[in-house]
Amino acid sequence: MTPNKVLIADDHDVVRQGILALLGKHTQFEVCGEAGDGREAVQKTNELCPDIVIIDIGMPQLNGLDATRQILRNRPTTKVLVLSMYESEQVVRDVLDAGARGYLLKSDAGRDLITALEALLKNKTFFTTKISEMVLSTFLHGKQTGEPVESSLTSREREVIQLVAEGKTTKEVAVALGLSVKTADTHRANLMRKLRVHSVSELVLYAIRNNIIQVSGPPPSSSGE
């Protein structure tokens, strides 16, 4: 099996070396390059075409979120896992708005890094344990759209939500469902109006709350950690 290529972007050499050591134990991953700032991460992604970019949220030259936006604009099929030392509802929203579908606290990397990468390769969303708890409880309880809206979704609409939440472009949604791009775009616009959401990140959070896409990672709080 051909290993999945991984680019590591972090401005701290010790962090990059730690990730290298973790990935070196797993033959399904091959580190194809390293970057010490956001601009270098974008440049090397374009040059090396990694399957996954692991990127620190705070870096010099170009922060991890803006770098993620540029990476995904240039290579929309690339999976991005954001690393951070911090946990907050706003950071979750910012990460999703940037297009990343994985968010891992650096303190959890030793335990969860491989699980996170495997989840992204399967088009699943990964949040580190504490973030999963935050998203699935506090944050999403404040974003309920009401039972009548949820129950009125058609199977096709749920398909569209899942594909969009997994990071698919409107064109990719159209191809996957055998629709015209215009029809797919109409479905997406109608869904956002129906669910009263205003961004893709809110749509992703709705999809998580209603089990349309799966959040990977250890179950929130159940381990007592």
C-alpha positions in Angstrom: 0.0 0.0 0.0 1.3 3.4 -0.9 1.8 5.5 2.2 -0.1 8.8 2.6 2.1 11.8 2.3 2.1 14.2 5.3 3.5 17.8 5.5 4.3 19.0 9.0 4.0 22.8 9.5 5.0 24.2 12.9 7.5 27.0 13.8 8.9 24.9 16.7 11.5 22.4 15.7 10.8 20.3 18.8 7.2 19.9 17.8 8.0 18.9 14.3 10.5 16.3 15.5 7.9 14.9 17.9 5.4 14.5 15.2 8.0 12.9 12.9 8.8 10.4 15.7 5.1 9.6 16.1 4.5 9.1 12.4 7.7 7.1 12.0 6.1 4.2 13.9 3.3 3.9 11.3 4.0 2.8 7.8 0.8 4.1 6.3 2.2 7.6 6.6 5.3 9.2 5.0 6.5 12.7 5.9 7.2 14.4 2.6 8.3 17.8 4.0 8.4 20.3 6.8 7.6 24.0 7.1 8.5 26.5 9.7 5.9 29.2 8.8 2.6 29.6 7.1 3.9 30.9 3.8 6.3 28.0 3.5 3.5 25.6 4.3 1.5 26.9 1.4 4.5 26.8 -0.9 5.5 23.3 0.0 1.9 22.0 -0.2 1.9 23.2 -3.8 5.2 21.7 -4.5 4.9 18.3 -2.7 1.1 17.6 -3.0 0.7 16.0 0.4 -2.4 14.1 1.3 -2.5 15.7 4.7 -1.1 18.9 6.2 -0.6 19.1 9.9 -0.5 22.8 10.7 0.0 24.8 13.9 -2.7 27.5 14.3 -0.2 30.2 15.3 2.8 30.7 13.1 5.0 33.5 11.8 4.6 35.1 8.3 1.1 33.6 7.8 -1.0 32.2 10.6 -2.3 28.6 10.3 -5.9 29.5 9.5 -5.0 31.8 6.6 -2.5 29.2 5.4 -5.2 26.6 5.6 -7.5 28.8 3.4 -4.8 29.2 0.8 -3.9 25.5 0.9 -7.4 24.4 0.3 -8.1 27.0 -2.3 -5.1 25.7 -4.3 -5.6 22.0 -3.4 -9.2 21.4 -2.2 -8.6 17.6 -1.9 -5.9 18.1 0.7 -6.9 17.2 4.3 -5.9 19.7 7.0 -5.4 18.9 10.7 -5.0 22.0 12.8 -2.9 21.9 16.0 -3.3 24.3 18.8 -2.5 24.8 22.5 -5.9 26.5 23.1 -9.5 25.4 23.3 -12.4 27.7 22.7 -15.7 27.9 20.9 -14.4 30.7 18.7 -11.4 28.7 17.7 -13.6 25.8 16.7 -15.6 28.1 14.5 -12.5 29.7 13.0 -11.0 26.3 12.2 -14.1 25.1 10.4 -14.5 28.4 8.6 -11.0 28.0 7.3 -12.0 24.7 5.8 -10.1 22.3 8.1 -12.1 19.3 9.4 -9.6 18.3 12.1 -8.7 20.1 15.3 -6.2 18.5 17.8 -4.8 20.0 21.0 -1.0 19.6 21.1 -1.3 18.1 24.6 -3.4 15.2 23.0 -1.1 14.7 19.9 0.8 11.8 21.4 -2.4 9.9 22.0 -4.7 11.0 19.2 -2.6 12.0 16.2 -2.8 8.8 14.2 -6.5 8.5 15.0 -7.1 12.0 13.8 -5.2 11.4 10.5 -7.0 8.2 9.8 -10.4 9.9 10.4 -9.6 12.7 7.9 -8.5 10.2 5.3 -12.0 8.7 5.6 -13.7 12.1 5.2 -14.7 12.2 8.9 -14.4 15.1 11.2 -12.0 14.9 14.1 -12.0 17.0 17.3 -9.8 16.4 20.2 -11.6 15.1 23.3 -12.3 18.4 25.0 -13.3 20.1 21.8 -15.7 17.2 21.0 -17.4 17.8 24.3 -17.6 21.5 23.7 -19.0 21.1 20.1 -21.5 18.3 21.0 -22.8 20.0 24.1 -22.3 23.7 25.0 -21.8 25.1 21.5 -24.4 23.1 19.6 -27.1 23.4 22.2 -27.0 27.1 21.5 -27.4 26.5 17.8 -30.5 24.3 17.8 -32.8 25.0 14.8 -35.8 23.2 16.1 -37.3 19.8 15.6 -39.7 20.7 12.8 -36.8 21.9 10.6 -34.7 18.8 11.3 -37.6 16.4 10.7 -38.5 18.1 7.4 -35.2 17.4 5.7 -35.3 15.1 2.8 -32.9 12.2 2.2 -31.3 14.2 -0.7 -30.9 17.3 1.6 -29.2 15.1 4.2 -26.8 13.8 1.4 -26.0 17.4 0.4 -25.3 18.4 4.0 -23.0 15.5 4.5 -21.0 16.2 1.4 -20.7 19.9 2.1 -19.8 19.2 5.8 -17.1 16.8 4.5 -15.5 19.7 2.6 -16.8 19.0 -0.9 -17.2 21.9 -3.3 -20.5 22.5 -5.1 -19.0 21.0 -8.2 -18.0 17.8 -6.3 -21.4 17.6 -4.7 -23.0 17.8 -8.2 -20.8 15.0 -9.5 -21.4 12.8 -6.5 -25.1 13.1 -6.7 -25.5 13.3 -10.5 -26.8 16.8 -10.5 -26.0 20.0 -12.4 -23.8 22.5 -10.6 -26.6 24.9 -10.6 -29.0 22.4 -9.0 -26.4 21.5 -6.3 -25.8 25.2 -5.6 -29.6 25.7 -5.2 -29.9 22.7 -2.8 -27.1 24.2 -0.7 -28.6 27.7 -0.6 -32.0 26.3 0.2 -30.6 24.2 3.0 -28.8 27.1 4.6 -32.0 29.1 4.5 -34.1 26.2 5.8 -31.7 25.6 8.7 -31.2 29.3 9.4 -27.4 29.0 9.2 -25.1 31.5 7.5 -21.8 29.8 7.0 -20.3 26.4 6.1 -19.0 26.1 9.7 -22.5 26.3 11.1 -23.6 23.7 8.6 -20.8 21.4 9.7 -21.8 21.9 13.4 -25.4 21.1 12.5 -24.4 18.0 10.7 -22.3 16.8 13.8 -25.1 17.5 16.2 -27.6 15.6 14.1 -25.3 12.6 13.4 -25.2 13.3 9.7 -21.4 13.2 9.8 -19.4 11.4 12.5 -17.0 13.0 14.9 -14.1 10.8 15.5 -12.1 10.7 18.7 -12.4 9.5 22.3 -15.9 9.8 23.7 -16.3 13.0 25.7 -15.7 12.8 29.4 -16.4 9.0 29.6 -12.7 8.1 30.2 -12.5 10.5 33.1 -9.3 12.1 31.7 
